[in-house]
């Protein structure tokens, strides 16, 4: 199974030549200071313990774990790990897993989780296409897309990891689905790859000179009560962050006794915290944004959000075969109509919403 279409490989050669020639190369290491969006309402004002805003886990322990799975492996202990797992190279759709978790009654949701009167249908995996959502939502409604960044380099440069040529093309292809005569609002974390994702989506739309606001409320640690390096110190030698983030999101027991004794206190309740994110981080700030907003974050935030919004029906269970994880440019759409009614849907910007890390093509070997 491949999760990237061949068109990206062809496009990547062009982009790579372009970058070699000097265009599209973001070599600056200086990122703008963190500044909240105009009129932003911080979630830290609620009566909960303050949450530190850690960046993605980038410890060396994760980098030392192989990112491929031996052929025929079935144990969850062999699942690929890493702070921001790489996807496969093909966008070809694969039939949904037959082992889909049934809906659970864990609400209450403070928003609708179906498209209602919108002429939209999910794909076989439960995701809605971002381009289809944008076209279907009336001009009288506002939309915010909270998505994972595009494909990034396989290195440990922290905030400085760049998008790959395929990642640049993926983001621009998504932007081409969103072409219109209106400008968008863009916000990202303080990572080069999240900012570059916004810029390349804008480029695909034909927007130039866009402002990308850096905003800490969409950092990866929103569902954590502790910094992400605290989580990593506990689980890095026991399967890695993605495995335990997924188990947390799906509410399944932790197989490791040491982890099970400690990790529950590291996470907020998924449904309470998910509702808080939708209402206080997104909806409360939408009046200050443009009609359409693109908020680019990381897998540590986006994985739980998709699982939450889908009521645990979408399979992103990296702790069991086939080791699915959230794909680049996947996330959620938050829609607010003119009457103030809120809808949240799981969405994808690529051809599939999930990926299997072992199927990744290393672009550096091309």
C-alpha positions in Angstrom: 0.0 0.0 0.0 1.3 3.4 -0.9 -0.2 6.6 0.5 1.2 9.1 -1.9 0.2 9.3 -5.6 2.8 9.0 -8.3 2.0 12.5 -9.3 3.9 13.9 -6.3 7.1 12.1 -7.3 7.0 13.7 -10.7 6.1 17.1 -9.2 8.8 16.6 -6.6 11.5 16.4 -9.3 10.4 19.7 -10.6 10.2 21.4 -7.2 13.6 19.9 -6.3 15.1 21.4 -9.5 13.4 24.7 -8.7 14.8 24.7 -5.1 18.3 23.9 -6.5 18.0 26.9 -8.7 17.1 29.1 -5.8 13.3 29.4 -5.9 11.1 28.1 -3.1 14.0 27.7 -0.7 13.2 28.9 2.8 16.7 28.9 4.3 16.0 31.4 7.0 16.4 30.0 10.5 14.8 33.0 12.1 11.1 32.5 13.0 8.8 35.3 14.0 8.0 35.8 17.7 4.9 34.1 19.1 2.0 36.4 18.7 -1.7 35.4 19.4 -4.2 36.1 16.6 -6.1 39.3 16.8 -8.9 39.0 19.4 -7.7 35.5 20.4 -9.3 34.0 23.4 -6.8 31.8 25.3 -7.9 28.5 26.6 -5.7 29.1 29.6 -8.4 31.3 31.1 -10.6 28.3 32.1 -10.6 26.9 35.6 -8.2 24.0 34.9 -4.6 23.6 35.7 -2.5 25.6 33.3 -1.2 23.6 30.4 2.3 24.1 29.3 2.6 24.5 25.5 5.3 22.0 24.6 6.4 21.5 21.1 6.4 18.1 19.5 8.6 15.5 21.2 12.0 15.6 19.6 14.1 13.5 21.9 16.9 11.5 20.5 15.3 8.3 21.9 12.6 8.5 19.3 15.2 9.0 16.5 17.0 5.8 17.5 13.9 3.6 16.9 13.5 2.0 13.5 10.6 3.5 11.5 9.9 0.3 9.5 8.1 -2.8 10.7 9.5 -6.3 9.9 7.4 -8.2 7.3 4.6 -10.1 9.0 5.0 -8.3 12.4 1.8 -8.2 14.4 2.8 -7.1 17.9 1.9 -3.6 18.8 5.4 -3.3 20.4 6.8 -3.2 16.9 4.7 -0.3 15.8 6.8 2.5 14.3 7.5 5.4 16.6 8.7 8.9 16.4 7.6 12.4 17.3 6.2 13.1 13.9 5.9 9.9 11.9 6.5 10.0 8.2 3.8 8.7 5.8 4.0 6.5 2.8 4.7 7.8 -0.6 1.5 6.9 -2.4 -1.9 8.6 -2.3 -3.7 5.6 -3.7 -6.7 4.8 -1.6 -6.9 1.5 0.2 -10.1 -0.2 1.4 -11.0 0.7 5.0 -10.1 -1.8 7.7 -12.8 -4.2 8.5 -12.1 -3.8 12.2 -13.7 -0.4 12.7 -14.4 0.6 16.3 -18.2 1.1 16.7 -19.5 4.5 17.9 -19.4 5.1 21.6 -21.5 7.3 23.8 -18.9 9.5 25.3 -20.3 13.0 24.8 -21.9 15.1 25.1 -20.6 16.8 22.0 -21.2 20.5 22.0 -21.5 20.5 18.2 -22.9 18.4 15.3 -20.7 15.6 14.0 -22.5 15.1 10.7 -22.7 17.5 7.7 -26.4 17.9 8.1 -28.0 19.6 5.0 -24.6 20.0 3.3 -24.2 17.8 0.3 -21.2 15.9 1.7 -20.4 12.3 2.2 -17.3 10.8 3.9 -15.0 8.4 2.2 -14.7 4.7 3.1 -12.4 5.6 6.1 -14.7 8.3 7.5 -12.9 11.5 6.2 -14.3 14.4 4.3 -12.2 16.0 1.5 -11.2 19.5 2.5 -11.9 20.8 -1.0 -15.4 19.3 -1.0 -16.1 20.9 2.4 -14.9 24.3 1.3 -17.2 24.2 -1.8 -20.2 22.8 0.0 -20.3 25.3 2.9 -22.4 28.4 2.2 -20.7 31.8 2.0 -22.8 32.8 5.1 -20.9 30.3 7.3 -17.3 30.4 8.6 -14.9 27.5 8.4 -11.6 26.7 10.3 -9.5 23.8 9.2 -7.1 22.5 11.9 -4.7 20.2 10.1 -1.3 18.5 10.4 1.6 20.1 8.4 2.7 18.7 5.1 5.5 16.1 4.6 8.7 17.1 6.3 12.3 16.1 6.2 13.4 13.1 8.2 15.9 14.7 10.5 16.0 15.9 14.1 16.3 19.7 13.6 13.4 20.5 15.8 11.6 23.7 14.8 13.9 24.0 11.7 12.8 20.8 9.9 11.7 21.8 6.4 9.1 20.4 4.0 10.3 18.0 1.4 9.7 18.6 -2.3 6.8 16.2 -2.1 5.5 18.1 1.0 5.7 21.4 -0.8 3.7 19.9 -3.8 1.2 18.3 -1.4 0.4 21.7 0.2 0.2 23.5 -3.1 -2.1 20.8 -4.5 -4.4 21.3 -1.5 -4.3 25.0 -2.1 -5.4 24.5 -5.7 -8.6 22.8 -4.3 -9.4 26.0 -2.4 -9.0 28.6 -5.2 -11.4 31.4 -4.9 -11.6 35.2 -4.9 -11.5 35.4 -1.1 -8.4 35.6 1.1 -7.8 33.2 4.0 -6.6 33.6 7.6 -3.4 31.5 8.3 -1.9 30.5 11.7 0.7 27.9 12.6 3.0 26.8 15.4 6.5 28.2 15.7 7.9 25.4 13.5 9.3 26.0 10.0 7.3 23.1 8.5 3.9 24.4 9.8 4.6 27.9 8.6 5.8 26.6 5.2 2.6 24.5 5.0 0.5 27.6 5.3 2.6 29.5 2.8 2.4 26.7 0.2 -1.3 26.3 0.6 -1.6 30.0 0.0 0.7 29.7 -3.0 -1.5 26.9 -4.4 -4.5 29.2 -4.1 -2.7 32.0 -5.9 -2.3 34.1 -2.7 1.0 36.0 -2.3 2.5 37.9 0.6 0.2 36.2 3.1 0.6 36.8 6.9 1.0 33.6 8.9 0.3 34.2 12.6 2.3 32.1 15.1 0.0 30.9 17.8 0.9 28.7 20.8 -2.7 27.5 21.5 -2.5 25.1 18.6 0.8 23.4 19.7 1.0 19.7 20.0 0.6 19.4 23.7 -3.0 20.6 24.1 -4.3 17.3 25.3 -1.3 16.8 27.7 -1.3 17.9 31.3 2.6 17.7 31.2 5.3 18.8 28.8 5.7 16.4 25.9 9.3 15.6 27.0 7.8 14.3 30.3 5.7 11.9 28.3 8.6 10.9 26.2 10.8 10.1 29.2 8.1 7.6 30.3 7.3 5.9 27.0 10.3 6.4 24.7 11.7 2.9 25.4 8.2 1.3 25.6 6.7 2.0 22.2 7.0 5.7 21.8 4.7 8.7 22.0 2.4 7.9 19.0 1.5 4.4 20.4 0.4 5.8 23.8 -1.3 8.9 22.4 -3.4 6.7 20.2 -4.2 4.4 23.1 -5.2 7.4 25.1 -7.4 8.7 22.3 -9.2 5.4 21.8 -9.5 4.7 25.6 -7.8 1.3 25.4 -5.9 -0.3 28.3 -2.1 0.3 28.4 -0.3 -3.0 28.1 2.8 -1.8 29.9 2.3 -1.9 33.7 4.7 1.0 34.4 3.1 3.2 31.8 -0.4 2.2 33.0 0.4 3.3 36.5 1.5 6.8 35.5 0.2 7.9 32.1 -3.5 8.5 32.9 -2.5 11.6 34.8 -0.6 12.9 31.8 -3.7 13.5 29.7 -6.9 15.4 30.0 -10.2 13.7 29.5 -10.4 13.4 25.7 -14.0 14.5 25.3 -13.9 17.3 27.8 -10.7 18.7 26.4 -11.8 18.1 22.8 -15.0 20.1 23.4 -12.9 22.8 25.0 -10.6 23.0 22.0 -13.5 23.4 19.5 -15.3 26.0 21.6 -12.6 28.0 23.2 -9.6 27.8 20.9 -11.5 27.8 17.6 -15.1 29.0 17.7 -14.4 31.8 20.3 -11.7 33.2 18.0 -13.4 32.9 14.6 -15.1 36.3 14.8 -11.7 37.9 14.6 -10.6 35.8 11.6 -11.5 35.7 8.0 -14.4 33.6 6.7 -12.0 30.7 6.1 -9.0 29.9 8.4 -6.2 27.4 8.0 -4.6 26.4 11.3 -1.5 24.2 10.9 -0.3 22.1 13.8 1.3 18.6 14.5 0.2 15.0 14.9 0.2 15.1 18.7 -2.8 17.5 18.5 -4.4 16.4 15.3 -4.6 12.6 16.1 -6.7 13.1 19.2 -8.8 15.7 17.5 -9.7 13.4 14.7 -10.4 10.5 17.0 -12.6 12.8 19.2 -14.6 14.4 16.4 -15.2 11.0 14.7 -16.4 9.5 18.1 -13.5 6.9 17.8 -14.9 5.5 14.6 -11.9 6.4 12.3 -9.0 4.0 12.5 -5.8 5.7 13.4 -4.6 2.9 15.7 -0.9 2.8 15.4 -0.7 0.4 18.4 -2.2 -2.4 16.3 -1.7 -3.7 12.7 -1.8 -2.2 10.1 -0.3 0.6 12.3 -2.3 3.5 10.9 -1.4 7.1 11.9 -2.7 10.5 11.0 -1.6 11.5 7.5 -0.1 14.8 6.6 -2.7 17.5 5.9 -5.4 15.6 7.7 -7.4 17.1 10.6 -10.8 18.6 11.4 -13.1 21.3 9.9 -15.0 23.5 12.3 -18.0 25.1 10.6 -20.2 27.8 12.2 -23.3 28.8 10.3 -25.0 32.2 10.4 -27.3 31.1 13.3 -24.2 30.1 15.4 -24.7 26.4 15.1 -21.3 24.5 15.1 -20.4 21.4 13.2 -17.0 19.6 13.3 -15.9 17.0 10.8 -12.8 14.9 10.3 -11.1 16.0 7.0 -8.2 15.1 4.8 -6.1 17.3 2.4 -4.5 14.4 0.6 -6.1 11.4 -1.1 -6.3 9.4 2.1 -6.6 10.6 5.7 -4.2 8.1 7.2 -0.8 6.6 6.5 1.3 3.6 7.4 4.9 4.8 8.3 6.7 1.7 7.0 5.4 2.5 3.4 7.2 5.8 3.3 9.5 6.6 0.4 12.7 8.3 1.5 13.0 11.3 -0.9 16.7 11.6 -0.1 17.3 8.3 -1.9 15.6 9.4 -5.1 
